[in-house]
């Protein structure tokens, strides 16, 4: 049990460290070269930091829950962007996704 918890902490520290490194490198690059002058100001939007951290946690951490939560938060903050990208299908996609995720969570919790 202690070994599993230690490995979980190591994964968390590794993913957190890599998130800090990536975000710090992006901020430094932005200060030196300015993403705005390259037409890529969307890279430095604060809500996209959740996307970067969520992706890093999904890649480097065995327990995917934190990465999924961060990506879910990013999705909720950018639901307008997602809806505009999906077009007419988005009116049905969000309710169906909520029903599906809720059903899966309910099934997992009752097992």
N, C-alpha and C positions, 0 to 999 in steps of 0.2 A: 504494500500500500504506500509506504513512504517513498519507495523508488519510483512508483508511477506518479506520485505527486511532484517529486523532484523533477522528473522528465517533463511534466506539464508546465512547471514553472520555467524550466529552461526554454521550452518552446515559446512561452509567453514573453520572456525576456528577449529572446532572439527576434521575434516578430516585432516587438515594441522598438527594439534598437534599430532594426532595419527601417521601420516606419519613420523614426526620427531622422535617420540618415538620409532617406529619400526626400522627405519634406525639407530638411535643412539644405540639401543639395539643390533642390528646386528653388528655394528662396535665395540662395547665394547666386545661382545662375541668373535668376530674375534681376537681382541687384546689379550684376555685372553686364548682362546682355539685354535685359528687358524683353520679356515675352510680348509685351504690348507692341513694341516696335516691329516684332516679327508677325503680328497678327494672331497671336496665340494667347491672348489674355485669359482665356477660359482655363488655362492650366493652373493659374494661381488663385482661382476662386476658392474661398474658404470651404465651401461645401464639397468641393472635389477632393479635399484632403481626406474626408471620410472614405471616399472611393479608393484612394491610394492605400490608406491604412487597411481597409477591408480586404482588398486584393492581396496585400502582403500577408495578412493574418490567414487568409484562406490557403495561400501557398506554403507558408512556413510553419503553421501550427497544426498539430494533429487533430485537436478538437476544433471543429469548424464553426462553433456557435458564435464566437466573438466576431469573426469575419462576416458571418451571415447577418448578425445584428447591425454591424457598421454599414454593410451594403444596403440593408433594409432602411436604415436611417437616411442614407444618401438617396435612395429611391423615393422615400416620402418627401424629402426636401426638394427633389427635382421631378415630381410627378407631372408637372406641366410640360417639361421637356420630353418625358417618356410618352405622354399622351399625344403630343404633337408629332413625335416620330412614328407612332403607331397608327395615327389617323383614325378612321372610322372604327377599326377593330377595337380600339382602346376602350370604348364605351362598354364593351362586354368583357374585355380582358381583365380589368381590375376586379370587378365583382367575382368573376370566375376564379381568379387567382386567390382572392381572399377566402372564398369557399374551399378551395383545394387545400390551401395552407392550414386553415382552421380544421378541416377534416383530418389531415395528417397529424397535426398536433394533438387533436382529441384522441385519435387512434393510438398514438404513441403513449399518451398519458394514461390510458386505460389498460395498457398491457401489463 
